[in-house]
Amino acid sequence: MTNSFLRVTFTLWIAIAPILAAAQSKPAQKKDTSGNKTDTLKKPVDLKEVKISGKKSFIEHKIDRTVINVDALISNAGSNALEVLEKAPGVMVDQDGKISLKGQQGVVVFIDNRPTYLSEAALTAYLKSLPSGSISQIELIPNPPARYDAAGGAGIINIRTKKSLISGWNGSINAGAGYSPNWRHNESIDLNYRKNKFNFFTTLGYNKTDTWRDLDINRWFYDQDQQLTSAFMQSTVFRNRNKTPNIKAGMDFYVSEKTTLGFVFTGSYNSGRNRKEVGAIATGSAGQTDSLITALNSEQSKLNSNGINFNYSHKFDSLGRELSFDLDHISYSARTDQSFANRIFNTTNNSINEENLVAQLPSDIAIYAAKGDYEHPLAHKAKFSAGAKTSFVNTDNTADYFIRRGDVLLVDNEKTNHFRYKENINAAYVNFSKEWKKWSIQAGLRMEQTNMKGHQLSNGLRPDSSFSQHYTNLFPTVYLSYKLDSAKNKLTLYYGKRIRRPYYQDLNPFIFLLDKFTYFAGNPYIRPEFAHKIDLNFNHNNKLSIDLFYNVTSSMISEVIEQEKGIFISRTGNIGKMHFYGGSVNLNLKAGNWYTLNMYSEAVEIDFSGLPGNDGNTIQSFYFYVNPNNQFNFGRGWSAELSAMYVTPNQSAQFKKRALYNINTGVSKKILGDKGTLKFTLRDVLNRFRPQGEILNIPQTRATYRNIFDNRIGLVSFSYSFSKGASAAKKRNTGGAGNELERVKN
């Protein structure tokens, strides 16, 4: 571990030492004839805080979060929320849409301080449908305070959508189109009207995508003596077409200067048509071709979600005493129809077997949540806050599989299933904060009680079965901050405990087919994972932020790949313990009015123990990640951007990944009296973002994978903002549904 720590420290120092030297170096001096000191070198350019003229800075650092201003990046234009997240410092999105923050998965995604309650797959689909033009900020909160749900081992990402604070009519329109090699487009309109005691707001969006992906999986099978027995080379081309309209509408009613009532309705309605074209070759021990396999798998899906939030807030006095309540109801309805047509040919191209399956996969989820928060300022710059929350989740999932023989459908009881799940979480917290001249402290304690029950109904082949779990946990959080010499240099130490609960449908013992040779299966016995996190941060004037962190996670939840008779089965399970430590650097510099640099880098060592098929040995994995972003201001409304990312080879549980990199660029022009903006961007200029690697620790099996996407895309977008009125009251944070939405898996 010592060598690993030295390697992390050395890598970070190499990355930042030249920059620190340049930023802190002083000019040489000599005495003039009068004995006074004068500079012999030209005075260096003062590196000011990142700020583009007329815009907010790309990044703002706060005590417990990093704030990303979306409109500050040109390449965000015409994209969607998931593509915006990919460029946020410390955020990585893999080929399956899984989001990690500072190298760790288990992030909970919020929209306007309300959790999305979606699985990775459903969340990916939703974020792809959310136009970037409707997003104002992204908050990265790796170490959330006690007020937030304890769920999310890697922390919270909060996406704030646009809502104007101007009285009268105001709003904006956004439209974008892209090609790579198929067309996609998105449009959105934001409207806000405030008059007297009422404030009305709405956002309407529409997103249409037509994408493809080529996934190659190669598998070699061995006997007990590690002699090759057979091999299987498979290529799958995914062609996905999706249409997603979104709506957000609400109203605030200012009963008095101290009391406000409000409600917010959100809806997302996704429909998709997806095709998977599979081609595979099976070979024998000597490499000879045994058979050829083709498959055409198609899917039609609909995912409708509706949510409504009622909120209330009351300020007792001007000192800051405030009480707030939130009531939430969210419903999800998913309908998926699948068909699988598989044909096997011999070496003379004669069909020797044909299989046809049909699947109907309906899923319904209902979520109810209520929470209340109270804040009470105390004397001498101190504050006390407390709150409570309760949530109830009911899910009903059915998987009906049929074998098609001619015009007859026969029930396939091996795969057919019906699963119901109920969960109740009750929580309460207290939090205290106080500031002195140089010191400040924030400490909190959150208690969460979890009650859950799952029921798998009989299907004629398997009997009824059920399970239940009940547990109560405490989650402390502590922030300790010290100003070193002035407000410009600050040290902050954080400790917190987090929990990561499994997705609802990961507890479901269903079998879901990707194709004939690749299944996904549930696991009702998954336990929650727990993480202890320590973070030491140094911040210099919001220009330089350095983090040193150490996390230890027990009962780690991860995807586990198994193989049975040549079929790969992916399950989620508890695989052991993870030690995660390293450091990150975020640098913001400005040279004159024409150039701005934001650069994020991290060096991390990960130690895994208890991985399946590894005989209890500890696996060490080191990686270095860098994400520079360059912005240029040419004047007269013209600006440009050049960004890149690179991550070294690394390992995550069973997946050994190769290095990844890409380059993005864009140009922007202000038009229509600076109220409109026209932008052109090109993502993945070199078309080299291709995740690939090996799948490890599968008994008697070696496997590799490679993904090729339509990731290089040219985008053109237009945005226009209009307003008439004066500044209005500050926007309130609403929503109390907790983390339950984040755990829906469809």
N, C-alpha and C positions, 0 to 999 in steps of 0.2 A: 504493500500500500504506500510505503514511503517513496519508492521509485515512481509510482504512478502520480503521487502528489507533486513530486518534483517536475515530472514531465508536464503536468497541467500548468504549474506555475511558470515554468520556463517558456512554454508556448505562448501564454498570455503576455509575458514580459516582452518576448520578441515582437509580438503584434503591436504593443502600445509604446514601447520604449522610444522609438524614433519620433513618434508624435508628441509624447511628453517632452522629449528633449527640445523639439522645435518650438513647442508652445511656451516652455519655461526658460529658455536660454535668454541671457542678457547680452546686450551689445558690448563690445570691447570699449575701454575708455582710456584716455590719456590726459595729462594735465596741459593746460595752455600756459602761456607765459605769465599769466596772472595767478597761476596756482589752482585755478578752478578746473574741475573735470568736465571734459566734453566727449561726445560720442564720435568715434572715428568711422563707425559703420552706419549705414542708413537705418533709420528706425524701422523695425519690422511692422508688418501689417497687424493691426489689432484684431484678434479673432473674437468676434462678437457672437452673442447667442444666436442660434439658428432661427432665422426669420426672413421669409421672402417678402419683398415689398408688397403690401396690400393683402398678405396672407398670414395665417397663423403658422408657427413653426410645425414641422412634421411631427416632432416628438416633444412631449412635456413630461418631466419626471416629478412625481409626488411621493409622499412618504410611504404609501402603501400600493401605488400603482404607476404604470406608465401609460400616458394618453397619446394616442395616434390620431392626428387630424387628417382624415382621409383625403380631402380635396387638395392637400398640399402636394400630393404626388400626381404627376401628369399621367403615368401609366395606370392609375386607378380608373381613369375615365373609360366608360363603355364596358367595364368589367362587372363581375358580380362579387358578392360578399366573400365567397371562398377564395377568389383570386386576390382580393384585397388582403385577406388574412395571411396569404402566402408571403406577402412582402413586409409584414409587421415584424419588427426585430424580436428574435427569439422564438418565432412561430414557424413550425414546419408542418406541411400537409403531405401525407404520403399518397401512393397511387390509388389507395382505396378511400381517400378522403378523411383518414384518421388525423386528428389535429393534436399536435404536441406543443408544449410551451417549455422552453429551456430544456429540450431533450426528453421531456417526460409526457407520457400519455395520461389520460384520465382528466382532461380539461372539461369543465362545465361551461357551456356557452349560454350567455344571457342576451336577450334582446330588450333594450330599454329597462335594465335592472330586473327583468323577468326571465327565468330560465326557459329554455325552448322545449324541454321534456322530450327530446328526440334521440333516437339511436344514431350511431355513426352514419349508417346508410341514409336514413331519413333526414338527418341534419345536413348531410352533404347535398342532398337534393334540394332542400329548402334554401341553403345558403347560395347555391348556384342560381336560384330563382330570384334572389334579392338583389336588385340593381345597386351598384356602388353609388349611383347618384342620389339614392335615398338615405345614405349613411353619412352622419356627421363626424363621429368619433368612434374609435375602438379603444377600450380600456383593458390593459393587460394587468391582471391582479394575481401574481403567483402566490402571494401570501395574504389571503383575505382575513380581515378582522372578524371578531365574534358575531357581528351583526349578520353576516352571510352564513348560509348553510355550510356545514362542515364537509359536504360532499365535494369531490374533485381533488384527487391527490396532487395534480399539477397546478391547481388553482382555477381561476375564473377568467374568461374572456367576455367582456360586456360590450355589445355592439349597440351604440346609440344612434337611432334614426333621427332624421331632421324634423324639428318642430320649431317654428318661428316664434320669437318673443316680441314681435312687432304688432301693435294694434292696427285695426283696420284690415283690409285685404292684403295678403302677400302670399308668395309661393314660388315655385320653380317647376320647370319642366326639364326632363332629361331623356335623351334618346341616343342609342348606340347600336352599331351594326359591325359584325366581324365575319371573317372568312378564313377557314382552315380545315380542310378544303371545302367544307360545307358552310352554308350561311347560318348565322345566329343573330338574334337581335333582342334588345330589351328597351322598354319605355317606362317612364314613371312620371307622375305629376304629384306635387305636394301643394296643398292648399291650407291656408290658415285664416280664420276671421275672428277678430276679437272686438267686442263692443260692450261697453258698460260692464255688467257682471258675468258675461258669457264669453267663452273662448271655444271655438269649434275648429277641429283640424281633421284632415284626412290625407292619406297617401294611397294612390292607386298605382299598381305596377303590373307589368306583363313581361314575361321572359320566354323566349323560344330558343331551344338549342337542338342541334343536330351534330352529334359527336361520334367518334369511333375510337376504338382501343384494340391493340393486338397484344394478347397475352400468350407467351410461350412457357410451358411447363414441361421439363424433361425429367424422367424418373428412371432410375436403374435399381433393380432388385437383386438381392444376394441371398445365398443360403447361409446355414449356420457356420460354414467354413469361409465365409466372405468371398465365395465364388459367384460370379455373375450368372444369374439364371435367365433374366429377361430385361427388356427395356421398353419404355413407352414414351414417345415423343408427341406432344400435343400442342396444337396452336388453335387459339380461339379468338375470333374477331367479333368484337362487340359493336353494334350499331344502335345508338340510343337517340330517340327523338322525344323531347319533352316540351310541354306547354304548361306554364304556371302563371296564372293571374294571382295577385296578392292585394289585400286591402287592409288598411288600418284606419279606423275612424273613432273619434271620441269628442268629448266635451268636458270642459271645466266650468263649474258654477261657483262664483265667488260670493258665498252667502253674506260674508262680511269681510272686513280687512283681516280678520283672524281665522276665518273658517272657509274651507274649500271642499266642495264635493265634485267627484268626477267619475267618468267611466270611459273605458277604451275597449273597442272591439277589433279583433284581428282575425283574418282569414287567409288561408292559403289553399289553392285547389290545383293539384298537380295531376296531369294525365300524361302517360308515356306509352310508347310502343318501342320495344327493345327486341333485337335479334342477336342471337349468338350462333355464329357459324364455326363449327368445330371440325378440325381435321387432325387425324392421329395415325401414327404408325407403331405397331407392336412388333418387336424383334425378339429373337431367341438369344441363347447364350453366346452364340458365335457371331451375332450381328445380323443374321439372316432375317428377312421380313417374313413374319408369320401371318399378319392380317392388316387390313386398312380399315379405318373407322371414320365415318362422317356423321355429323349430327347437325340438325337445324332446329334450334330451340328459340321459341318466340314467347314474348310476354307482353300483356297489356295490363296496365296498372292505373289505379286512381288512388290518390292520397289527399283527403280533405281534412283540414284542421280548422276549428273555430274556437276562439277564446274570448272571454269577456271578463273585464276587471272593473270592480267598483272600489273607489278609494275615497278616503276622508282624512282631512288633516285640520288640526286646530292649534293655533298659537295662543298660549295663555297670557303672555306678556311680551314686552320688547326685549327681555333678557335672553330669550331663546328657548323657553320651556315649550315643548311641542309634543303633541300626541297624534299618531297617524294609524289608520287601519286600511287593510287591503283584503278584498274577497275575490277569489279567482275560480273560474270554471273553464276547463279546456277539454275539448273532445277531439278524438282522432278516429277517422274511419278509413281503412285501407282495403282495397279490393284488387287482388292480383289474379289473373288467369294465365296459366303457363301451358305450353305444349312442348314435348320433347320427342323428336323423331330421330332415332339412332339406327344406322345401318352398318353392318360389318361385312367386308369383302375379303375373299382370299387373294392369293398372289396373282391369280389369273383374272382378277377384277369381277368375279362372280359373287353375287350376294349370298351369304351363308346364314345371315340372321338379321332380323329387323324387329325393333322394339319401339312402341309408341306409348307415351305417357301423357296424361292430362292432369293438371292440378288447379284447384281453386283454393285461394288462400285469403279468406276474409279476416280482418282484425279490427277490433273496436276497443278504444281506450277512453276512459273518463277520469278526469282529475279534478279534485276539489281541494282548495287550500284557503286558509285564513291566517292572517298574522297582524300583530299590533306592535308598535314601537313607541317608546317614550324617551325624550331627551330632557335633561335637567342640568343647566349650567350651575356651577358652584363658584364660590369666591376664589380669587387668586388664580385665574386662568385654568380652572378645572371643570370637568364635565362628567356627569353620570348618565348612562343610558341603559335601558333594559327592554326586553321584548319577549314575545312568545309566538309560537306558530304551530298549526296542526294541518296535516294534509292526508287525503284519502285517495287511493288509486285503485281502480277496477279495470282489469283487462280481460278480454275474451278473444281467444285466438283459435282458429280452425284451419286445419290443413287436410283437404280432401284430395287424395290421389286416385287416379283411375288408369287401368290398363286398357288401351284401345285395341280391339280386335274386330276389324271391319267397321261396322256401324254400331257395335256393342261396346259399352263401357263397363268394365268390371272393377269393383272396389279393390284397391291395393292396401290391405290392412297392415302391411309391413311399414308403410309410410304415413297412412292416415292417422290423424290425431286431433284431439280437442282439449285445449288447455285454458284454465281460468286462474287468475292470480289477483290477490288483494293485498294491499299494503297500507299501513297507517304509520306516520312518523309524527311524534310530538316533540317539540323543542322549546327551550327557553334560554335566554342569555342575559348576562350583565356585562357592562363595559365601563371602564373608568379611564379618563385621560387628564393629564396635567402638564403645564408648561412652566419652566423656570427661565432664568436668563439664558442659560446655555443648554440645560437639560430639558427633555420632554419624555413622557412615558405614556403608553397606552396599554392597558391590560384588560383581558376579557376572558370569560369562561362561558362555554356553551354546552348545554346538555341536550342529547337527542335520544329518544326512545323509539325503537323500530319494532313493529309487529307485522309479520307477513305470513301469507298462507297461499300455497299453490295446490291445484287440483287437476290431475290428468284423468279425463273421463275414459271409460272403457270403450273399445271399438270392435268387439267381437273376437279379437285375437289377444288383446291385453286387458287385464282387469283394471278397475279403478285404483288409483294411487294418489296420495296427497303428502304434503310436507308443510311444516311451519317452523318459523324461527322468531325468537323474541330476544332482544338485547338492548342494553342502555349503556351509553358511553359519554364521557366528559372530554371536551376539546378546549384546552387552554390556548390563548394567544397572547404574546407579549411583544411590544415594540419599545425599544429604548434608543433615544436619539440624542446626539451631542454635537453642538456647534464648535468646531475646532478653534477658529479664530474670529470668524464673522459669519454672516448668513450665507457666505459663498461656499464654505467648506463644512460638510456635515457627515457624521458617521451615524449609521442606524443599524442596530442589531435586532433580529427578529427570531422568535421561536414560535412554532405552532404545530398542532396535531391535526391531521386530516383523515377523512374516510373516503373510500371509493366503493360504492355499491354496484353490483352487476346490473346490466340492462335487464329490463323486465323479460324480454324474450330470450335472453341468454339463459334464463332459468327454465325456459320452456323446453321439454325434451323432444321437440319436433326434429325431423330431418328435412332440410331444405336442399333442393338439388340445384347446383350450378350447371352441371352436365352429368352424364352417365358415370363419370370417373371422379367427380369432385362434389362432396356433400358438405353442408353445414349442419351441425347438430347442437342441441341445447344441453344444459347441465343443471338440474335442479339443486345440486349440492354445492354451488359456489358460495363461498363465504366472503364477506366484505374484506377489503384490504385496508391496512392502516399505515399511515406515514408520519414520521416525525421530521420536521424541517427546521434547519437553522440557516440563517442568511445574514451576512455582514456586508453592508453597502457603504461605499464612499461616493459622495456627490459633490462636484465642484461647479457651482454657479449654473447648474442645469446644462452644462456643456460636456462634462465628463462624468460618467457613472460606472463604477467598478463594483462587481458583486463577487463574493466568495460564498459558496453554498455547500451544504451537506444534507442529504436526505437518506433516510433508511426506511424501506417499505417491507412490511411483513405480509404474508399470505397474498403475494402479488397476483393480480388478475391479469391474465394474458391469453392470447390465442395459442392453442396447442394443436399441432398437426399430427395425425396418426394415419396409418394405412392398414386397411383390411382387404386382403385378396386383390391388391392392386388399386383399390379405391382410396383416395385421400379424403379423410374426414377431419374437418376443422371444428374444434370445440373450444369454448372458453372455460378456463379453470384456474385454480390457485396453484402456482408453480414453484413457490419458494420465497426467497428473500432477495432484495436488491439494495445495494449501497451505491449512492449516486452523489458524486462530489466533483467540484470543479470551480470555474470562474467565468465571468462574462464581462465584456467592456462595451459600453455604448458611448460613442464620441459624436459631438455636434460642433462643427466649426463653420465659420463664415469668413470669406476673403472678399472684402469690398462689398459691392452691391450686386455682383454678377455671379458669384459661385457659392454654393452651400454643400457641405458634405455631412452626411449622417452615416456612421459605420458601426455595425453591431458585430461582435465576434464572441464565441464561447469555446472553451476547451473543457472537456468533460471525461471523467473516468467512470465506468459503470461496472460493478461487480455483481454477477448473478450467481446464486447458489440454489440448488434444488431443482434445476431444470430437468424435465423428463428426458430419460435416455442418456443422462450424463453421469450416472453413478455417484452422485453427491459431490462432484468436483465443482470448484468455483471457476467461472469464466469471466475474464477481464476484457473489457472493450473500451478503447479510447477513440474519441473523435474530436476534430476541430471544425468549427463552422464560422463562416464569415459572410456578411451581407452588407456591402457598401452601396450607398445611394448618392448619386451626384446630381445636383440641380443647377441649371444655368439660366440666368436672366439676361436677355439680350436687349431689353428695352422696347418701347413702342408696342407693348402687349405680347411680345414673343418670349417664350421660354422653352426649355428642353430638359430632359431627364435621361440619365443612364444609370441603370442599377444591375446588380448581379448577385448571385449566391453560389457558394461552394461548400460542400460538406465532404469530409474525408470518409473512407470506408469505415463501417462500424457494425456492431451487432446489437439487435434488440430481441431478447429471448431466443427463439429458434431461428430468427432470420438474420443471416449474415449479408449485409448490404454493401454494394459497391459505391464508389464516389458518385456524387451528383453535382451538376452545376447548370446554370442557365443565365442568360443575359436578356434584359428588357430595356426598351428605349421608347421615347415619346417626345412629341413636340406640341406646343399649345399656343393659341393666339386668341387674345381678348378682342371681342367685336361688340357692335351695338352699344357703344358707349360704356364699355366694360361690364355690361349686364349679361352678356353672352360669352360663352367660351367654346371654341372649336378645337378639338384635340384629335391627334392621330398617334396611335401606339402600336408597337410591334413587340409581342411577347415571345420569349425563347427564340431569340434571333438566330442562333446556330442550330436550333432544333435538336438539342442534345439532352434534354431532360428525359431520361429513360431509366426509371428505377429497375434494378436487377440485382440478383445475388443468389444465395443458396439457402435451402431450408434444411436445418441441422437436426440431429438427434432423433431421427425417425428410424426405429429398429430395422436393420437389414435393408436400408434404403438410402440412396443418395438422390437429391433433387435440386434442380436449379429453376429459376424463373426469370423472365424478362418482360418488361412492359414498354410498348411504343404507343404514344398518344398523338392526337392531333393538337399538340401543345403549341406549335408555332402558329400564331394567329395575328392578323392585322385587324385593328379596330379603329373606327372613326366614330366620334361622339360629339353631341352638341348639348349644351345646357344653357338655360336662360332663367334668371331670377328677377322677380318683380316684387315691389313692396310699396305700400302707401300707409304711413302712420308713424307712430313714435314707439320707443321701447316700452315693453309691457313688463308684467311681473315675471319673476324667475320661474322657469319650468320646474315642476315637481317630479320627483322620482316616484313611480307607482309600480305596483305589482308585488305580490307576496306569495307566489306559488312555489317558492323554494326550488329544489333541484330536480323534482320529479319528472318534469317534461324532458329533461336531458337524458332520461334513462328509458324512453320509449324506443323499442326496436321493431322496425317494420321491414 
